């Protein structure tokens, strides 16, 4: 199943809850990027491995993740 995951990087606090919830371990905080709030935002490292389970979006305390299934 194909998926598109969108992170609102400017609102992400880099808490890594999404990374811990991902069963495929394809979400990580980007240490090279800093958002407007001064945090390292999370992102998908390999979208091809995503199973569109939306575990990341469900656990995000700030609702910064949107998962779309195709």
LUMPA-641027 format. One record per atom (N, C-alpha, C, O): atom name; z, x, y. Coordinates in steps of 0.2 Angstrom, whole numbers, plus 5000, padded with zeros to 4 digits. Example, Ala and Ser with C-alpha at 12.3 -4.5 7.8 and 13.67 -1.06 7.14 Angstrom:
! residues 2
<name->N, up->5039, east->5066, north->4972>
<name->CA, up->5039, east->5062, north->4978>
<name->C, up->5039, east->5066, north->4984>
<name->O, up->5042, east->5071, north->4983>
<name->N, up->5035, east->5064, north->4989>
<name->CA, up->5036, east->5068, north->4995>
<name->C, up->5039, east->5064, north->5000>
<name->O, up->5040, east->5067, north->5006>
//
This chain:
! residues 70
<name->N, up->5000, east->5004, north->4994>
<name->CA, up->5000, east->5000, north->5000>
<name->C, up->5000, east->5004, north->5006>
<name->O, up->5004, east->5009, north->5007>
<name->N, up->4996, east->5003, north->5011>
<name->CA, up->4995, east->5007, north->5017>
<name->C, up->5000, east->5004, north->5022>
<name->O, up->5002, east->4998, north->5022>
<name->N, up->5003, east->5009, north->5026>
<name->CA, up->5008, east->5007, north->5031>
<name->C, up->5007, east->5010, north->5038>
<name->O, up->5004, east->5016, north->5038>
<name->N, up->5009, east->5007, north->5043>
<name->CA, up->5009, east->5010, north->5049>
<name->C, up->5016, east->5010, north->5052>
<name->O, up->5019, east->5005, north->5052>
<name->N, up->5019, east->5016, north->5054>
<name->CA, up->5026, east->5016, north->5056>
<name->C, up->5026, east->5018, north->5063>
<name->O, up->5023, east->5023, north->5065>
<name->N, up->5029, east->5014, north->5068>
<name->CA, up->5029, east->5016, north->5075>
<name->C, up->5036, east->5017, north->5077>
<name->O, up->5041, east->5013, north->5075>
<name->N, up->5038, east->5023, north->5080>
<name->CA, up->5044, east->5024, north->5083>
<name->C, up->5044, east->5024, north->5090>
<name->O, up->5039, east->5027, north->5093>
<name->N, up->5049, east->5021, north->5093>
<name->CA, up->5049, east->5021, north->5101>
<name->C, up->5053, east->5027, north->5102>
<name->O, up->5060, east->5027, north->5103>
<name->N, up->5050, east->5033, north->5102>
<name->CA, up->5053, east->5039, north->5103>
<name->C, up->5058, east->5040, north->5109>
<name->O, up->5063, east->5044, north->5108>
<name->N, up->5056, east->5037, north->5114>
<name->CA, up->5060, east->5037, north->5120>
<name->C, up->5067, east->5034, north->5119>
<name->O, up->5072, east->5035, north->5123>
<name->N, up->5068, east->5029, north->5114>
<name->CA, up->5074, east->5026, north->5113>
<name->C, up->5078, east->5029, north->5107>
<name->O, up->5084, east->5027, north->5106>
<name->N, up->5075, east->5033, north->5103>
<name->CA, up->5078, east->5036, north->5097>
<name->C, up->5083, east->5041, north->5099>
<name->O, up->5083, east->5045, north->5103>
<name->N, up->5089, east->5040, north->5096>
<name->CA, up->5095, east->5044, north->5097>
<name->C, up->5095, east->5050, north->5092>
<name->O, up->5100, east->5054, north->5092>
<name->N, up->5091, east->5050, north->5087>
<name->CA, up->5091, east->5056, north->5082>
<name->C, up->5097, east->5055, north->5078>
<name->O, up->5099, east->5061, north->5075>
<name->N, up->5099, east->5049, north->5076>
<name->CA, up->5105, east->5049, north->5072>
<name->C, up->5104, east->5050, north->5064>
<name->O, up->5108, east->5052, north->5061>
<name->N, up->5097, east->5050, north->5062>
<name->CA, up->5095, east->5052, north->5056>
<name->C, up->5097, east->5047, north->5050>
<name->O, up->5096, east->5048, north->5044>
<name->N, up->5099, east->5041, north->5052>
<name->CA, up->5100, east->5035, north->5048>
<name->C, up->5094, east->5033, north->5044>
<name->O, up->5094, east->5032, north->5038>
<name->N, up->5088, east->5033, north->5048>
<name->CA, up->5082, east->5031, north->5045>
<name->C, up->5080, east->5037, north->5039>
<name->O, up->5077, east->5035, north->5034>
<name->N, up->5081, east->5043, north->5041>
<name->CA, up->5079, east->5048, north->5036>
<name->C, up->5083, east->5048, north->5030>
<name->O, up->5081, east->5049, north->5024>
<name->N, up->5090, east->5046, north->5031>
<name->CA, up->5094, east->5045, north->5025>
<name->C, up->5092, east->5039, north->5021>
<name->O, up->5093, east->5039, north->5014>
<name->N, up->5090, east->5034, north->5024>
<name->CA, up->5088, east->5027, north->5020>
<name->C, up->5081, east->5028, north->5017>
<name->O, up->5080, east->5024, north->5013>
<name->N, up->5077, east->5032, north->5019>
<name->CA, up->5070, east->5033, north->5016>
<name->C, up->5070, east->5035, north->5009>
<name->O, up->5072, east->5041, north->5007>
<name->N, up->5068, east->5031, north->5004>
<name->CA, up->5067, east->5033, north->4997>
<name->C, up->5062, east->5038, north->4996>
<name->O, up->5063, east->5042, north->4991>
<name->N, up->5058, east->5039, north->5000>
<name->CA, up->5052, east->5044, north->4999>
<name->C, up->5054, east->5051, north->5003>
<name->O, up->5051, east->5056, north->5002>
<name->N, up->5059, east->5051, north->5007>
<name->CA, up->5061, east->5057, north->5011>
<name->C, up->5056, east->5059, north->5015>
<name->O, up->5054, east->5065, north->5015>
<name->N, up->5052, east->5055, north->5019>
<name->CA, up->5047, east->5057, north->5023>
<name->C, up->5048, east->5056, north->5030>
<name->O, up->5044, east->5056, north->5035>
<name->N, up->5054, east->5055, north->5032>
<name->CA, up->5056, east->5054, north->5039>
<name->C, up->5061, east->5060, north->5041>
<name->O, up->5066, east->5061, north->5037>
<name->N, up->5060, east->5063, north->5047>
<name->CA, up->5064, east->5068, north->5049>
<name->C, up->5064, east->5068, north->5056>
<name->O, up->5060, east->5066, north->5060>
<name->N, up->5070, east->5071, north->5059>
<name->CA, up->5070, east->5073, north->5066>
<name->C, up->5066, east->5079, north->5068>
<name->O, up->5066, east->5084, north->5064>
<name->N, up->5062, east->5078, north->5073>
<name->CA, up->5058, east->5084, north->5076>
<name->C, up->5062, east->5088, north->5080>
<name->O, up->5063, east->5086, north->5086>
<name->N, up->5064, east->5094, north->5078>
<name->CA, up->5068, east->5099, north->5082>
<name->C, up->5064, east->5102, north->5088>
<name->O, up->5067, east->5105, north->5093>
<name->N, up->5057, east->5101, north->5088>
<name->CA, up->5053, east->5104, north->5093>
<name->C, up->5052, east->5099, north->5099>
<name->O, up->5050, east->5101, north->5105>
<name->N, up->5054, east->5092, north->5098>
<name->CA, up->5053, east->5087, north->5103>
<name->C, up->5060, east->5085, north->5106>
<name->O, up->5064, east->5084, north->5102>
<name->N, up->5060, east->5084, north->5112>
<name->CA, up->5066, east->5081, north->5116>
<name->C, up->5063, east->5075, north->5120>
<name->O, up->5059, east->5075, north->5124>
<name->N, up->5067, east->5069, north->5119>
<name->CA, up->5065, east->5063, north->5122>
<name->C, up->5068, east->5062, north->5129>
<name->O, up->5072, east->5067, north->5131>
<name->N, up->5067, east->5057, north->5133>
<name->CA, up->5070, east->5056, north->5139>
<name->C, up->5077, east->5056, north->5140>
<name->O, up->5080, east->5057, north->5145>
<name->N, up->5080, east->5054, north->5134>
<name->CA, up->5087, east->5053, north->5134>
<name->C, up->5091, east->5060, north->5132>
<name->O, up->5097, east->5061, north->5132>
<name->N, up->5086, east->5065, north->5130>
<name->CA, up->5089, east->5072, north->5128>
<name->C, up->5090, east->5072, north->5121>
<name->O, up->5093, east->5077, north->5118>
<name->N, up->5087, east->5068, north->5116>
<name->CA, up->5088, east->5068, north->5109>
<name->C, up->5082, east->5070, north->5106>
<name->O, up->5076, east->5070, north->5109>
<name->N, up->5083, east->5073, north->5100>
<name->CA, up->5077, east->5075, north->5096>
<name->C, up->5075, east->5068, north->5092>
<name->O, up->5079, east->5066, north->5087>
<name->N, up->5069, east->5065, north->5093>
<name->CA, up->5068, east->5059, north->5090>
<name->C, up->5065, east->5060, north->5083>
<name->O, up->5063, east->5065, north->5081>
<name->N, up->5066, east->5055, north->5079>
<name->CA, up->5064, east->5055, north->5072>
<name->C, up->5056, east->5053, north->5071>
<name->O, up->5054, east->5050, north->5076>
<name->N, up->5053, east->5055, north->5066>
<name->CA, up->5046, east->5053, north->5065>
<name->C, up->5044, east->5054, north->5057>
<name->O, up->5048, east->5056, north->5054>
<name->N, up->5039, east->5051, north->5056>
<name->CA, up->5036, east->5052, north->5049>
<name->C, up->5033, east->5058, north->5048>
<name->O, up->5028, east->5060, north->5052>
<name->N, up->5034, east->5061, north->5042>
<name->CA, up->5031, east->5068, north->5041>
<name->C, up->5025, east->5067, north->5036>
<name->O, up->5020, east->5072, north->5037>
<name->N, up->5024, east->5062, north->5032>
<name->CA, up->5019, east->5061, north->5028>
<name->C, up->5017, east->5053, north->5027>
<name->O, up->5020, east->5050, north->5022>
<name->N, up->5014, east->5050, north->5031>
<name->CA, up->5013, east->5043, north->5031>
<name->C, up->5009, east->5041, north->5025>
<name->O, up->5010, east->5035, north->5022>
<name->N, up->5005, east->5045, north->5021>
<name->CA, up->5002, east->5044, north->5015>
<name->C, up->5007, east->5042, north->5009>
<name->O, up->5005, east->5039, north->5005>
<name->N, up->5013, east->5045, north->5010>
<name->CA, up->5018, east->5044, north->5005>
<name->C, up->5022, east->5037, north->5006>
<name->O, up->5027, east->5035, north->5002>
<name->N, up->5021, east->5034, north->5012>
<name->CA, up->5025, east->5028, north->5014>
<name->C, up->5024, east->5022, north->5009>
<name->O, up->5018, east->5021, north->5008>
<name->N, up->5029, east->5019, north->5007>
<name->CA, up->5028, east->5013, north->5003>
<name->C, up->5029, east->5006, north->5007>
<name->O, up->5030, east->5001, north->5004>
<name->N, up->5030, east->5007, north->5013>
<name->CA, up->5031, east->5001, north->5018>
<name->C, up->5037, east->4997, north->5016>
<name->O, up->5037, east->4991, north->5016>
<name->N, up->5043, east->5000, north->5014>
<name->CA, up->5049, east->4996, north->5011>
<name->C, up->5053, east->4994, north->5017>
<name->O, up->5057, east->4989, north->5017>
<name->N, up->5052, east->4997, north->5023>
<name->CA, up->5055, east->4996, north->5029>
<name->C, up->5063, east->4997, north->5029>
<name->O, up->5066, east->4994, north->5034>
<name->N, up->5065, east->5001, north->5025>
<name->CA, up->5072, east->5003, north->5025>
<name->C, up->5074, east->5007, north->5031>
<name->O, up->5079, east->5006, north->5034>
<name->N, up->5069, east->5010, north->5034>
<name->CA, up->5071, east->5014, north->5040>
<name->C, up->5072, east->5009, north->5046>
<name->O, up->5076, east->5010, north->5050>
<name->N, up->5067, east->5004, north->5046>
<name->CA, up->5068, east->4999, north->5052>
<name->C, up->5074, east->4995, north->5051>
<name->O, up->5077, east->4993, north->5056>
<name->N, up->5076, east->4993, north->5045>
<name->CA, up->5082, east->4989, north->5044>
<name->C, up->5088, east->4993, north->5046>
<name->O, up->5093, east->4989, north->5048>
<name->N, up->5089, east->4999, north->5045>
<name->CA, up->5095, east->5003, north->5046>
<name->C, up->5096, east->5005, north->5053>
<name->O, up->5101, east->5007, north->5055>
<name->N, up->5090, east->5006, north->5057>
<name->CA, up->5090, east->5008, north->5063>
<name->C, up->5095, east->5004, north->5068>
<name->O, up->5093, east->4998, north->5069>
<name->N, up->5100, east->5007, north->5071>
<name->CA, up->5105, east->5003, north->5075>
<name->C, up->5102, east->5001, north->5082>
<name->O, up->5105, east->4997, north->5085>
<name->N, up->5096, east->5005, north->5084>
<name->CA, up->5093, east->5003, north->5090>
<name->C, up->5087, east->5000, north->5090>
<name->O, up->5083, east->4999, north->5095>
<name->N, up->5085, east->4998, north->5084>
<name->CA, up->5078, east->4994, north->5082>
<name->C, up->5072, east->4998, north->5086>
<name->O, up->5068, east->4995, north->5089>
<name->N, up->5072, east->5004, north->5084>
<name->CA, up->5066, east->5008, north->5087>
<name->C, up->5060, east->5009, north->5083>
<name->O, up->5055, east->5012, north->5084>
<name->N, up->5061, east->5006, north->5076>
<name->CA, up->5056, east->5007, north->5071>
<name->C, up->5052, east->5001, north->5070>
<name->O, up->5056, east->4996, north->5068>
<name->N, up->5046, east->5001, north->5069>
<name->CA, up->5042, east->4995, north->5067>
<name->C, up->5038, east->4997, north->5061>
<name->O, up->5034, east->5002, north->5062>
<name->N, up->5038, east->4993, north->5056>
<name->CA, up->5034, east->4995, north->5050>
<name->C, up->5029, east->4989, north->5049>
<name->O, up->5031, east->4983, north->5049>
<name->N, up->5022, east->4991, north->5048>
<name->CA, up->5017, east->4986, north->5047>
<name->C, up->5014, east->4988, north->5040>
<name->O, up->5012, east->4994, north->5039>
<name->N, up->5013, east->4983, north->5036>
<name->CA, up->5010, east->4984, north->5030>
<name->C, up->5003, east->4982, north->5030>
<name->O, up->5001, east->4977, north->5034>
<name->N, up->4998, east->4985, north->5027>
<name->CA, up->4991, east->4983, north->5027>
<name->C, up->4989, east->4982, north->5020>
<name->O, up->4983, east->4981, north->5018>
//
